[in-house]
Amino acid sequence: MAFVPSKAKKNPPKGGDMPNLNSMMDMMTIILLFLLKSLSSAGAIMPVAPGIELPRSSIQSQPQQHLAFVINSQGVFEGFEGKIGANLATASEMSDAETPLLTTLIAYLDSAKSVDKRLGRSERAIITLQGDRIMPYGHLYKFISSCGEAGFSTIQFIVTKQ
């Protein structure tokens, strides 16, 4: 016994077929994820440590986060994610003309190198520095000399764009 076809099957609508929305949604999701990923990697924004006024510059390159330090009027500190960590040199050590190098900083950098070597990471020979704008040049020179003594050849200064 045969069934009689319905009127909808006999007379299809004249407007045509609707496009498949599932594939369009998949495509839009992929494009959105691609744009979010490219946006997050292009805008490398580093938070500024509290109490630091960064110098202004017209540099175009983006900084990379490596071993981070903060120098201000109180001394040299570990710096990470906009926060100030352990004190590695005090203001009196920075001002002392008798000692040309910061021994605590050199010991910290040597231990960071040994940790990288023990974990099998490639050595990080780059230092990221947030320095206060009104910091004396002698403090900066002592910091750079100590980093060079520990084998760190590249120092990136974090600045604000003009």
Helices and strands as residue ranges (DSSP letters): H 7-10, H 21-42, E 56-57, E 67-72, E 75-80, E 83-90, H 91-95, H 103-119, E 126-131, H 137-149, E 154-157, E 160-161
